[in-house]
Amino acid sequence: MEQDTIRTIREAEQAAEQTEQEAARQGEAAIDEARTAAAAESRERIAQAHAKADAALAAARAEGDALQREALDAVRQEVATLRESASAQADAVRRLILSELV
């Protein structure tokens, strides 16, 4: 009877130890899975942030290009206006010179 009790206690201790080891393995597996999921989430968020930054950069470049084109068009218009004004003034000067000579 004593040996049965001792054997039962040893079997219970072994079962408890196996349960503890299995729980430790499951805990490590859960931690590994959580780390993997966190790394994947981190990569996904970084990729999304890069995509947003790329889109913002493209939009800023497009806006800058549009502003540059508008400024260039304004300068060209101003140059054309100045040329017309200079031409008109040159004509007026020629007429004045001719009127003084005649």
NULOZA-505481 format. One record per residue: residue in one letter; x, y, z of N, C-alpha, C in turn. Coordinates in steps of 0.05 Angstrom, whole numbers. Atoms other than C-alpha are relative to their C-alpha. Example, Ala and Ser with C-alpha at 12.3 -4.5 7.8 and 13.67 -1.06 7.14 Angstrom:
BEGIN
+---+--------+---------+--------+---------+----------+--------+--------+---------+--------+
| r | n.east | n.north |   n.up | ca.east | ca.north |  ca.up | c.east | c.north |   c.up |
+---+--------+---------+--------+---------+----------+--------+--------+---------+--------+
| A |     18 |     -24 |      0 |     246 |      -90 |    156 |     18 |      24 |      0 |
| S |    -16 |     -24 |     -1 |     273 |      -21 |    143 |    -15 |      22 |     14 |
+---+--------+---------+--------+---------+----------+--------+--------+---------+--------+
***
This chain:
BEGIN
+---+--------+---------+--------+---------+----------+--------+--------+---------+--------+
| r | n.east | n.north |   n.up | ca.east | ca.north |  ca.up | c.east | c.north |   c.up |
+---+--------+---------+--------+---------+----------+--------+--------+---------+--------+
| M |     16 |     -24 |      0 |       0 |        0 |      0 |     17 |      25 |      0 |
| E |    -18 |     -23 |      0 |      56 |       48 |     16 |     13 |       5 |    -27 |
| Q |    -13 |      -2 |     26 |      89 |       33 |    -50 |    -20 |      11 |    -20 |
| D |     21 |     -11 |     18 |      23 |       47 |    -86 |     -3 |      30 |      4 |
| T |      3 |     -28 |     -6 |      18 |      113 |    -51 |     24 |      16 |    -10 |
| I |    -24 |     -13 |     10 |      90 |      131 |    -67 |      0 |       1 |    -30 |
| R |      2 |       0 |     29 |      80 |      110 |   -139 |    -21 |      20 |    -10 |
| T |     21 |     -19 |      8 |      16 |      151 |   -144 |     10 |      29 |      3 |
| I |    -12 |     -27 |     -4 |      53 |      212 |   -115 |     20 |       6 |    -22 |
| R |    -20 |      -5 |     21 |     110 |      203 |   -164 |    -13 |       4 |    -27 |
| E |     15 |      -4 |     25 |      62 |      196 |   -222 |    -13 |      27 |     -1 |
| A |     12 |     -27 |     -1 |      26 |      258 |   -200 |     21 |      22 |     -3 |
| E |    -22 |     -20 |      3 |      92 |      296 |   -194 |      9 |       1 |    -29 |
| Q |     -8 |       1 |     28 |     112 |      273 |   -264 |    -21 |      13 |    -18 |
| A |     21 |     -13 |     16 |      45 |      293 |   -292 |      0 |      30 |      4 |
| A |     -1 |     -29 |     -6 |      51 |      361 |   -258 |     23 |      12 |    -15 |
| E |    -24 |     -10 |     14 |     121 |      370 |   -286 |     -5 |       1 |    -30 |
| Q |      6 |       0 |     29 |      98 |      351 |   -356 |    -20 |      22 |     -7 |
| T |     19 |     -22 |      4 |      39 |      399 |   -350 |     14 |      27 |      1 |
| E |    -16 |     -25 |     -2 |      87 |      454 |   -328 |     17 |       4 |    -25 |
| Q |    -17 |      -3 |     24 |     134 |      440 |   -386 |    -17 |       7 |    -25 |
| E |     18 |      -5 |     22 |      76 |      439 |   -435 |    -10 |      29 |      1 |
| A |      9 |     -28 |     -3 |      51 |      505 |   -407 |     22 |      20 |     -8 |
| A |    -22 |     -17 |      8 |     120 |      535 |   -415 |      4 |       0 |    -30 |
| R |     -2 |       1 |     29 |     124 |      511 |   -487 |    -22 |      16 |    -14 |
| Q |     22 |     -16 |     11 |      56 |      540 |   -502 |      4 |      30 |      4 |
| G |     -6 |     -28 |     -5 |      76 |      605 |   -469 |     20 |      11 |    -19 |
| E |    -21 |      -9 |     18 |     139 |      610 |   -511 |    -12 |       2 |    -29 |
| A |     13 |      -1 |     27 |      98 |      593 |   -574 |    -17 |      25 |     -3 |
| A |     18 |     -24 |      1 |      48 |      648 |   -557 |     17 |      25 |     -2 |
| I |    -18 |     -24 |      1 |     105 |      698 |   -545 |     12 |       2 |    -28 |
| D |    -12 |       0 |     27 |     138 |      678 |   -612 |    -21 |      10 |    -20 |
| E |     21 |      -8 |     19 |      71 |      685 |   -648 |     -6 |      30 |      3 |
| A |      5 |     -28 |     -4 |      59 |      753 |   -616 |     23 |      17 |    -12 |
| R |    -22 |     -14 |     11 |     129 |      776 |   -636 |     -2 |       1 |    -31 |
| T |      2 |       1 |     29 |     118 |      753 |   -707 |    -23 |      18 |    -10 |
| A |     23 |     -17 |      7 |      50 |      788 |   -710 |      7 |      29 |      3 |
| A |     -8 |     -28 |     -5 |      80 |      852 |   -681 |     19 |       9 |    -22 |
| A |    -19 |      -7 |     21 |     136 |      851 |   -732 |    -14 |       4 |    -26 |
| A |     16 |      -3 |     25 |      87 |      841 |   -789 |    -16 |      25 |      0 |
| E |     16 |     -25 |     -3 |      43 |      897 |   -763 |     18 |      24 |     -4 |
| S |    -19 |     -22 |      2 |     104 |      942 |   -757 |      8 |       4 |    -29 |
| R |     -8 |      -2 |     28 |     126 |      927 |   -828 |    -23 |      12 |    -17 |
| E |     23 |     -10 |     15 |      55 |      940 |   -854 |     -4 |      30 |      5 |
| R |      4 |     -29 |     -6 |      50 |     1007 |   -818 |     23 |      17 |    -12 |
| I |    -22 |     -15 |     13 |     119 |     1028 |   -843 |     -5 |       2 |    -30 |
| A |      6 |       0 |     29 |      98 |     1009 |   -914 |    -22 |      21 |     -5 |
| Q |     22 |     -20 |      4 |      34 |     1050 |   -906 |     11 |      28 |      3 |
| A |    -11 |     -27 |     -4 |      73 |     1109 |   -879 |     17 |       9 |    -24 |
| H |    -15 |      -6 |     24 |     121 |     1105 |   -938 |    -18 |       7 |    -23 |
| A |     19 |      -5 |     22 |      63 |     1102 |   -986 |    -12 |      28 |      3 |
| K |     12 |     -26 |     -5 |      31 |     1163 |   -954 |     20 |      22 |     -6 |
| A |    -21 |     -19 |      4 |      97 |     1200 |   -955 |      6 |       4 |    -30 |
| D |     -4 |      -2 |     29 |     108 |     1183 |  -1028 |    -22 |      15 |    -14 |
| A |     23 |     -14 |     12 |      38 |     1206 |  -1046 |      1 |      30 |      6 |
| A |     -2 |     -28 |     -8 |      48 |     1271 |  -1007 |     23 |      14 |    -16 |
| L |    -22 |     -11 |     15 |     115 |     1282 |  -1042 |     -8 |       4 |    -29 |
| A |      9 |      -3 |     28 |      84 |     1270 |  -1110 |    -19 |      23 |     -3 |
| A |     19 |     -22 |      1 |      28 |     1318 |  -1095 |     15 |      27 |      3 |
| A |    -15 |     -25 |     -3 |      77 |     1371 |  -1071 |     16 |       7 |    -25 |
| R |    -14 |      -5 |     26 |     119 |     1362 |  -1134 |    -18 |      10 |    -21 |
| A |     19 |      -8 |     21 |      58 |     1368 |  -1178 |     -9 |      29 |      6 |
| E |      7 |     -27 |     -7 |      37 |     1431 |  -1140 |     22 |      20 |     -6 |
| G |    -23 |     -17 |      6 |     107 |     1460 |  -1146 |      3 |       4 |    -30 |
| D |     -2 |      -2 |     29 |     109 |     1445 |  -1220 |    -22 |      19 |    -11 |
| A |     22 |     -17 |      9 |      41 |     1478 |  -1229 |      6 |      30 |      6 |
| L |     -7 |     -28 |     -8 |      64 |     1540 |  -1190 |     22 |      11 |    -18 |
| Q |    -22 |      -9 |     17 |     127 |     1543 |  -1231 |    -10 |       7 |    -28 |
| R |     11 |      -6 |     26 |      88 |     1539 |  -1296 |    -16 |      26 |      0 |
| E |     15 |     -25 |     -3 |      41 |     1594 |  -1272 |     18 |      24 |      1 |
| A |    -19 |     -22 |     -2 |     100 |     1638 |  -1253 |     13 |       6 |    -27 |
| L |    -13 |      -3 |     26 |     134 |     1626 |  -1320 |    -19 |      13 |    -20 |
| D |     20 |     -12 |     18 |      69 |     1642 |  -1357 |     -3 |      30 |      6 |
| A |      3 |     -28 |     -9 |      63 |     1707 |  -1316 |     23 |      16 |    -10 |
| V |    -24 |     -14 |      9 |     134 |     1726 |  -1332 |      0 |       4 |    -30 |
| R |      2 |      -2 |     29 |     124 |     1711 |  -1406 |    -20 |      22 |     -8 |
| Q |     21 |     -21 |      6 |      61 |     1754 |  -1406 |     11 |      28 |      6 |
| E |    -12 |     -26 |     -7 |      98 |     1810 |  -1371 |     21 |       9 |    -21 |
| V |    -20 |      -6 |     21 |     155 |     1806 |  -1422 |    -14 |       9 |    -25 |
| A |     15 |      -7 |     24 |     105 |     1808 |  -1479 |    -12 |      28 |      3 |
| T |     11 |     -27 |     -5 |      71 |     1869 |  -1448 |     22 |      21 |     -1 |
| L |    -22 |     -19 |      1 |     138 |     1904 |  -1438 |     10 |       4 |    -29 |
| R |     -8 |      -2 |     28 |     157 |     1889 |  -1511 |    -20 |      17 |    -15 |
| E |     21 |     -16 |     14 |      91 |     1918 |  -1536 |      3 |      29 |      8 |
| S |     -3 |     -27 |    -10 |     101 |     1979 |  -1492 |     25 |      13 |    -12 |
| A |    -25 |     -11 |     11 |     173 |     1988 |  -1516 |     -4 |       6 |    -30 |
| S |      5 |      -4 |     28 |     151 |     1980 |  -1588 |    -17 |      25 |     -5 |
| A |     17 |     -24 |      3 |      96 |     2032 |  -1579 |     16 |      25 |      6 |
| Q |    -16 |     -24 |     -6 |     144 |     2080 |  -1546 |     21 |       5 |    -22 |
| A |    -19 |      -5 |     21 |     195 |     2069 |  -1601 |    -14 |      13 |    -24 |
| D |     16 |     -13 |     21 |     141 |     2086 |  -1652 |     -5 |      29 |      6 |
| A |      5 |     -27 |     -8 |     124 |     2148 |  -1613 |     25 |      17 |     -3 |
| V |    -25 |     -15 |      2 |     197 |     2169 |  -1610 |      7 |       5 |    -29 |
| R |     -5 |      -4 |     28 |     205 |     2158 |  -1685 |    -18 |      22 |    -12 |
| R |     18 |     -20 |     10 |     144 |     2200 |  -1699 |      8 |      28 |     10 |
| L |     -9 |     -26 |    -11 |     170 |     2255 |  -1653 |     24 |      10 |    -14 |
| I |    -25 |      -8 |     14 |     238 |     2254 |  -1686 |     -7 |      10 |    -29 |
| L |      8 |      -8 |     27 |     206 |     2257 |  -1755 |    -15 |      26 |      0 |
| S |     15 |     -25 |     -1 |     160 |     2313 |  -1735 |     19 |      23 |      6 |
| E |    -19 |     -20 |     -6 |     219 |     2352 |  -1708 |     18 |       6 |    -25 |
| L |    -16 |      -3 |     24 |     258 |     2341 |  -1773 |    -16 |      14 |    -22 |
| V |     15 |     -11 |     22 |     202 |     2362 |  -1818 |     -9 |      28 |      4 |
+---+--------+---------+--------+---------+----------+--------+--------+---------+--------+
***
